[in-house]
Amino acid sequence: MSFIEEGDKYLIGNYKRFPISFERGEGVYLYDTDGKKYLDFLSGIAVNTLGYNYPPLTEAICEQAKKVLHVSNLFYIQPQINVAKLLVENSCGDKVFFSNSGAEANEAAIKLVRKYFYDKGQKKYEMITFKGGFHGRTLKTLAATAQPKYHEGFEPLPEGFRYAEFNNINSVKENLTPQTAAVMLEIIQGEGGINLADKDFVAELYNLCKEEDILFVVDEVQTGIGRTGKLFAYQHYNIEPDIITSAKGLGSGVPIGATIAKEEVAKSLTPGTHGSTFGGNYLATVAAEVVLNEVLKPDFLQNVRENGNYLVKRLKEFNFKVKGIGLMIGMDLPESINASEVVKKALEKGLILGTAGENTLRFVPPLIITKKEIDEGVEILREILK
């Protein structure tokens, strides 16, 4: 029985998998069980920040595995403290809660918003999120995701969310109620099609939150940890969110989520109000500490910005709309070209791509990618699109 037949027999079929199984990786390349080499422009859906078999990360994980993997959050965990310190010192946040995924980080943010206003004696619990956004697949984060295609079959969804038009401040104002507690925004909508928030809109939204005593939550699950050329995407804007969520690239493949909050807000999560059995364990935080130390090196983020600009320049040669920041790039294809078909053909030629939104190619390679490797990927894409 092949691995495909075994997979189809034993795995729940909620993923439409490609008939490939990878055996190992090196740098920005993956190798399947037949030895075929693939250039990775997807990095596990914006996860593998440092690519594959990155020596400092591999060594740190192996060394920690020889010591201890997990003890629970009933005890202090030194690498967890180290990662929290790095996140706080390099963001506008003051305190960190660790979980295992982006959905969990956002779930914690939603709970924190509600508990904060409960503690203030205010009956404010609603959140405004944005059409085209994506915040996770738990019932609560699914309800926060303003895309009906993800809701079908799971209704009734939890209440407390109102959906506004992205980049439209009037739509936000129309959705304000006495119960509005927060807005939750992706600076770049990943699953929605790599849609970038306008700077004027973000400024107006930020000021509105201040005026209305509403918390400003930024979902950086996909945009965070250097993906846009800064540690967090909000740092491209003159704002300081009350809550920031992070996951994906934080562990470069090891599952970890983080919810970073201002002191005044964070203090509402008192003992017993929230938790995570595995959140911030030794293995995850040792990995995250390596990732942050590498990403925060002086030249690392500068290289992300330079190589991101270079990728945009190369993609514009196709004369399609290219959008994004750093190494989170989308290219809108015309209706005559199906993005999913391009992904399939690219895979046949040894290039791993992704899609986003209606018909957008998504480029989120490992942040260690070079211009030479970008050229290699663009030329493969050229063969397909010609």
Helices and strands as residue ranges (DSSP letters): H 3-10, E 22-26, E 29-32, E 37-40, H 43-46, H 55-65, H 78-89, E 95-99, H 102-119, E 126-130, H 139-144, H 148-151, E 161-164, H 169-174, E 180-185, E 188-189, E 195-196, H 199-212, E 215-219, G 233-236, E 243-246, G 248-250, E 257-261, H 263-266, H 282-295, H 300-315, G 316-318, E 321-325, E 328-332, H 339-348, E 351-352, E 354-356, E 360-363, H 371-385
